[in-house]
Amino acid sequence: MVRSKRLRKLKLQMITAAGIFALAAVFLVFAIFIYRSGILNTGKKEVSAAVSVETVEVTPNDKNGIQTLADSTDYTAVVSQDSAEKEADASDDTDPADAVMLPEGIQDDSDQDSHSAVAEQMQSEAENAERVYLTFDDGPSIYTDKILDILSENGVHATFFVCGTGDRDERLRHTYKRIVDEGHTIGMHSYSHVYSEVYRDLDSFQYDLDKIRNLIYNETGIAPKFYRFPGGSGNTVAGLPMDRYISVLYSQNMEYYDWNVYCGDSSGRALSSGEIVQNTLRGVDKWKSSVVLLHDTGGKKSTVDALPAILKGLKARGLEILPIDQDTPPLHQYKTQPEE
């Protein structure tokens, strides 16, 4: 009898212990689940916050290759980004466009071969030519002197489509004259490079055109005749049809030039000098006559570093490297609409 009671008591203790163990296991599993859920939620919040910050910081400047004027609803964002780029160049900081991609509707300065008149025009007008025209946009900058030094060392002349940077920064003012004195072609790329100002209307376009033309003339004694539209003539988001702006140039006996080779130095990510060299030479290999788009800004050191290898590669191909002049066939991305 005593033994039976002891057995029942032992069984009860075992059942109780098993129950306690089971409850402890359930509690442990639940605690682990809560802990892991907390970590995941925190991670999601951090990712969400990161995306949110990135969205706030990303202001329109580039996508798929063409730097353009935003449509009227995006003017504020475009002006904000353009001002940031100018301030970065003036203070020798890194160009913010090197590290970000842009929302839909804004593009950066690059090739539009697949949807422009470039291919047919260049092949027909320079069928037997083996020429390359190197062009540098957006200068002068802290790197303009270095670019000029490299070109001089290699006995090469190029074309500089400049803005009013040197008028706003006295340290850069001398470069306008140096460009001309060393035999390069100087062209206009607008004074402000702020799209909402340049393309607001035809009066604004003319005002900006007069400012950059007068600046170049006062600094160099040269009245420039060549123009490159900010964003290129092939942009699809200008405030007015591009024919209107083109007609302003033509009425003053000016010509504009786009490009058919893009080195990639204003794309959504910062490229290495090797990638810039590769992009340039690969693009040049497609054409008998090439106009290469490069950039001269404070955020484009990789472009400067790539220049010697680009020149070496072009020379190795036996190509003639020339500045744009009155004999250079016009290269247009935009097909002017016929008059009705």
C-alpha positions as CSV (number, residue, x, y, z in Angstrom):
1,M,0.0,0.0,0.0
2,V,2.8,2.4,0.9
3,R,4.6,1.4,-2.2
4,S,1.6,2.1,-4.3
5,K,1.2,5.6,-2.8
6,R,4.8,6.3,-3.5
7,L,4.5,5.2,-7.1
8,R,1.4,7.4,-7.6
9,K,3.2,10.4,-6.0
10,L,6.3,9.8,-8.2
11,K,4.1,9.7,-11.3
12,L,2.4,12.9,-10.3
13,Q,5.7,14.6,-9.8
14,M,6.9,13.4,-13.2
15,I,3.7,14.6,-14.9
16,T,4.1,18.0,-13.1
17,A,7.7,18.3,-14.2
18,A,6.9,17.3,-17.7
19,G,4.1,20.0,-17.8
20,I,6.5,22.6,-16.4
21,F,9.1,21.7,-19.0
22,A,6.6,21.9,-21.8
23,L,5.4,25.3,-20.6
24,A,9.0,26.5,-20.4
25,A,9.7,25.2,-23.9
26,V,6.6,27.0,-25.3
27,F,7.6,30.2,-23.5
28,L,11.1,30.0,-24.9
29,V,9.9,29.4,-28.4
30,F,7.5,32.4,-28.0
31,A,10.3,34.6,-26.7
32,I,12.6,33.7,-29.6
33,F,9.8,34.5,-32.0
34,I,9.1,37.9,-30.4
35,Y,12.8,38.7,-30.4
36,R,13.4,37.7,-34.0
37,S,10.2,39.6,-35.1
38,G,11.6,42.7,-33.3
39,I,14.9,42.5,-35.2
40,L,13.1,42.0,-38.5
41,N,10.8,44.9,-37.9
42,T,13.7,47.1,-36.9
43,G,15.6,46.1,-40.0
44,K,12.6,46.9,-42.2
45,K,12.2,50.3,-40.5
46,E,15.9,51.0,-41.1
47,V,15.6,50.0,-44.8
48,S,12.5,52.0,-45.1
49,A,14.2,55.0,-43.5
50,A,17.1,54.6,-45.8
51,V,14.9,54.5,-48.8
52,S,13.0,57.5,-47.5
53,V,16.3,59.5,-47.1
54,E,17.5,58.5,-50.5
55,T,14.2,59.6,-52.1
56,V,14.5,63.0,-50.4
57,E,18.1,63.4,-51.5
58,V,17.6,62.3,-55.0
59,T,16.8,65.4,-57.1
60,P,16.5,65.3,-60.9
61,N,19.6,65.3,-62.9
62,D,20.2,62.1,-64.8
63,K,18.6,59.0,-66.2
64,N,19.4,56.8,-69.2
65,G,21.9,59.3,-70.6
66,I,20.6,62.8,-71.4
67,Q,20.8,65.7,-69.0
68,T,17.6,67.7,-69.8
69,L,15.2,70.3,-68.7
70,A,12.4,68.9,-66.7
71,D,8.8,69.6,-67.6
72,S,7.1,72.5,-65.9
73,T,5.9,70.4,-63.0
74,D,9.5,69.5,-62.1
75,Y,11.2,72.9,-62.5
76,T,11.7,73.3,-58.8
77,A,13.5,70.0,-58.4
78,V,15.7,70.7,-61.5
79,V,16.7,74.1,-60.2
80,S,17.6,72.7,-56.8
81,Q,19.8,70.0,-58.3
82,D,21.4,72.3,-60.8
83,S,22.2,74.9,-58.1
84,A,23.7,72.1,-56.0
85,E,26.0,71.0,-58.8
86,K,27.2,74.6,-59.4
87,E,27.9,75.1,-55.8
88,A,29.8,71.8,-55.7
89,D,31.9,72.7,-58.6
90,A,32.7,76.2,-57.2
91,S,33.8,74.7,-53.9
92,D,35.7,71.8,-55.4
93,D,33.4,69.2,-53.9
94,T,32.3,66.0,-55.5
95,D,29.5,66.3,-58.0
96,P,26.4,64.9,-56.3
97,A,25.2,63.6,-59.7
98,D,27.9,61.0,-59.6
99,A,26.2,59.0,-56.8
100,V,22.5,59.1,-57.5
101,M,19.9,58.0,-60.0
102,L,17.0,60.2,-60.8
103,P,13.2,59.9,-61.0
104,E,11.4,59.4,-64.3
105,G,11.4,62.4,-66.7
106,I,14.9,63.6,-66.0
107,Q,18.0,62.5,-67.9
108,D,21.7,63.1,-68.0
109,D,24.1,64.1,-70.7
110,S,24.8,61.0,-72.7
111,D,24.2,59.3,-76.0
112,Q,20.8,59.2,-77.7
113,D,21.9,57.1,-80.7
114,S,18.9,54.8,-80.6
115,H,16.3,57.6,-80.9
116,S,18.0,60.4,-82.8
117,A,19.2,61.4,-86.2
118,V,22.9,61.1,-85.3
119,A,23.7,57.8,-86.9
120,E,22.4,58.5,-90.4
121,Q,23.7,62.1,-90.4
122,M,27.3,61.4,-89.3
123,Q,27.7,58.5,-91.7
124,S,26.4,60.4,-94.7
125,E,28.3,63.6,-94.0
126,A,31.6,62.2,-93.0
127,E,31.6,58.9,-94.9
128,N,35.3,58.8,-95.7
129,A,36.5,60.7,-92.6
130,E,38.5,59.2,-89.8
131,R,38.1,62.0,-87.3
132,V,37.4,62.5,-83.6
133,Y,36.2,65.7,-82.0
134,L,36.7,65.8,-78.2
135,T,34.3,68.2,-76.5
136,F,34.3,69.2,-72.9
137,D,31.0,70.6,-71.3
138,D,30.3,72.6,-68.2
139,G,33.6,74.3,-67.6
140,P,35.6,76.1,-66.6
141,S,36.4,74.2,-63.4
142,I,39.3,73.4,-61.1
143,Y,40.4,70.8,-63.6
144,T,40.4,72.9,-66.8
145,D,44.1,73.8,-66.5
146,K,45.0,70.1,-66.0
147,I,42.9,69.1,-69.1
148,L,44.7,71.8,-71.1
149,D,48.1,70.6,-69.9
150,I,47.3,67.1,-71.0
151,L,46.1,68.2,-74.4
152,S,49.2,70.3,-74.9
153,E,51.5,67.5,-73.9
154,N,49.9,65.3,-76.5
155,G,49.7,68.0,-79.3
156,V,45.9,67.7,-79.4
157,H,43.2,70.4,-79.8
158,A,39.7,70.1,-78.5
159,T,36.4,72.0,-78.1
160,F,35.2,73.5,-74.8
161,F,31.5,74.3,-74.4
162,V,31.7,76.6,-71.4
163,C,29.3,78.2,-69.0
164,G,29.6,81.3,-66.8
165,T,31.5,79.5,-64.0
166,G,34.6,81.6,-64.5
167,D,32.5,84.8,-64.1
168,R,31.3,83.6,-60.7
169,D,34.7,82.3,-59.6
170,E,37.7,84.7,-60.2
171,R,40.1,81.7,-59.9
172,L,38.8,80.3,-63.1
173,R,38.4,83.4,-65.2
174,H,41.8,83.1,-66.9
175,T,40.9,79.7,-68.4
176,Y,38.6,81.2,-71.1
177,K,41.5,83.0,-72.6
178,R,43.9,80.1,-72.2
179,I,41.5,77.9,-74.1
180,V,41.6,80.2,-77.1
181,D,45.3,81.1,-76.8
182,E,46.3,77.4,-77.0
183,G,44.3,76.9,-80.2
184,H,41.2,75.2,-78.9
185,T,37.7,76.0,-79.9
186,I,35.5,77.7,-77.4
187,G,31.8,77.3,-77.6
188,M,28.8,78.2,-75.5
189,H,26.9,75.9,-73.2
190,S,24.6,78.6,-71.7
191,Y,25.7,81.0,-68.9
192,S,23.7,79.6,-66.0
193,H,23.1,76.0,-66.9
194,V,19.9,76.3,-64.9
195,Y,17.3,74.7,-67.1
196,S,14.3,76.7,-65.8
197,E,16.2,79.9,-66.5
198,V,17.7,79.0,-69.9
199,Y,14.5,77.4,-71.3
200,R,11.8,79.5,-69.6
201,D,10.9,81.2,-72.8
202,L,12.7,82.6,-75.9
203,D,13.5,85.9,-74.2
204,S,15.1,84.1,-71.3
205,F,17.1,81.9,-73.7
206,Q,18.3,85.0,-75.6
207,Y,19.2,86.7,-72.4
208,D,21.3,83.8,-71.2
209,L,22.9,83.4,-74.7
210,D,23.9,87.1,-74.7
211,K,25.5,86.7,-71.2
212,I,27.7,83.8,-72.1
213,R,28.6,85.2,-75.5
214,N,29.5,88.6,-74.1
215,L,31.6,87.0,-71.3
216,I,33.6,84.9,-73.8
217,Y,34.1,87.9,-76.1
218,N,35.2,90.2,-73.2
219,E,37.7,87.6,-71.9
220,T,39.1,86.3,-75.2
221,G,38.2,88.8,-78.0
222,I,36.5,85.9,-79.8
223,A,32.8,86.1,-80.7
224,P,31.8,82.4,-80.4
225,K,29.6,80.8,-83.1
226,F,29.1,77.3,-81.7
227,Y,26.5,76.2,-79.1
228,R,25.7,73.1,-77.2
229,F,22.2,73.0,-75.6
230,P,22.2,72.1,-71.9
231,G,20.8,68.6,-72.1
232,G,21.5,68.4,-75.9
233,S,19.1,69.3,-78.6
234,G,17.5,65.9,-78.4
235,N,15.9,66.3,-75.0
236,T,12.2,65.6,-74.8
237,V,11.2,67.7,-71.9
238,A,12.1,71.3,-72.8
239,G,9.4,73.9,-72.1
240,L,9.0,74.8,-75.8
241,P,9.6,72.8,-79.0
242,M,13.4,72.8,-79.6
243,D,12.8,74.3,-83.1
244,R,12.1,77.6,-81.3
245,Y,15.4,77.7,-79.5
246,I,17.3,76.5,-82.6
247,S,15.7,79.3,-84.7
248,V,17.2,81.8,-82.2
249,L,20.7,80.5,-82.9
250,Y,20.2,80.3,-86.6
251,S,18.9,83.9,-86.8
252,Q,22.3,84.9,-85.4
253,N,24.4,82.8,-87.7
254,M,25.2,80.2,-84.9
255,E,25.5,76.5,-85.2
256,Y,24.8,73.9,-82.5
257,Y,26.5,70.5,-82.0
258,D,25.5,67.4,-80.1
259,W,27.5,64.2,-79.8
260,N,27.4,60.6,-80.9
261,V,29.9,59.1,-78.3
262,Y,29.4,59.4,-74.6
263,C,32.0,58.4,-72.1
264,G,29.5,57.9,-69.2
265,D,31.0,60.4,-66.8
266,S,27.7,62.0,-65.9
267,S,25.7,58.7,-65.5
268,G,24.0,57.7,-62.3
269,R,27.2,56.3,-60.7
270,A,30.7,57.5,-60.5
271,L,32.8,55.6,-63.1
272,S,36.5,54.7,-62.8
273,S,38.9,56.2,-65.3
274,G,39.3,52.8,-66.9
275,E,35.5,52.6,-67.5
276,I,35.6,56.1,-69.1
277,V,38.4,55.1,-71.4
278,Q,36.7,51.9,-72.4
279,N,33.3,53.6,-73.0
280,T,35.0,56.3,-75.1
281,L,37.1,54.0,-77.3
282,R,34.2,51.5,-77.7
283,G,32.0,54.4,-78.9
284,V,34.5,55.8,-81.3
285,D,34.9,52.4,-82.9
286,K,31.3,52.6,-84.1
287,W,31.8,55.7,-86.2
288,K,34.1,57.1,-88.9
289,S,33.5,60.6,-87.5
290,S,32.9,61.0,-83.8
291,V,32.0,63.8,-81.5
292,V,32.8,62.7,-78.0
293,L,31.0,64.1,-74.9
294,L,33.2,64.6,-71.9
295,H,32.7,66.8,-68.8
296,D,34.9,69.5,-67.2
297,T,33.6,70.0,-63.7
298,G,34.9,69.8,-60.2
299,G,33.3,66.4,-59.7
300,K,34.9,64.7,-62.7
301,K,38.4,63.9,-61.7
302,S,38.1,60.4,-63.2
303,T,37.6,62.1,-66.6
304,V,40.8,64.0,-66.2
305,D,42.6,60.8,-65.1
306,A,41.2,59.0,-68.2
307,L,42.2,61.6,-70.7
308,P,45.8,60.5,-71.4
309,A,44.7,56.9,-72.1
310,I,41.9,58.1,-74.3
311,L,44.3,60.1,-76.4
312,K,46.7,57.2,-76.6
313,G,43.9,54.9,-77.7
314,L,42.7,57.4,-80.4
315,K,46.2,57.8,-81.7
316,A,46.7,54.1,-81.8
317,R,43.7,53.8,-84.1
318,G,45.2,56.4,-86.4
319,L,42.4,58.8,-85.9
320,E,42.7,62.5,-86.5
321,I,41.8,64.5,-83.4
322,L,40.4,67.9,-84.2
323,P,38.6,70.9,-82.6
324,I,35.2,71.8,-84.0
325,D,35.4,74.6,-86.6
326,Q,33.3,76.0,-89.5
327,D,34.1,73.0,-91.6
328,T,32.9,70.4,-89.1
329,P,29.6,68.8,-90.3
330,P,26.8,69.7,-87.8
331,L,25.8,66.9,-85.6
332,H,22.2,67.1,-84.4
333,Q,20.2,64.8,-82.2
334,Y,17.0,66.8,-82.8
335,K,15.3,66.6,-86.2
336,T,13.9,70.0,-86.9
337,Q,10.3,69.8,-87.8
338,P,9.4,70.9,-91.4
339,E,7.4,74.0,-91.8
340,E,3.8,73.4,-92.8
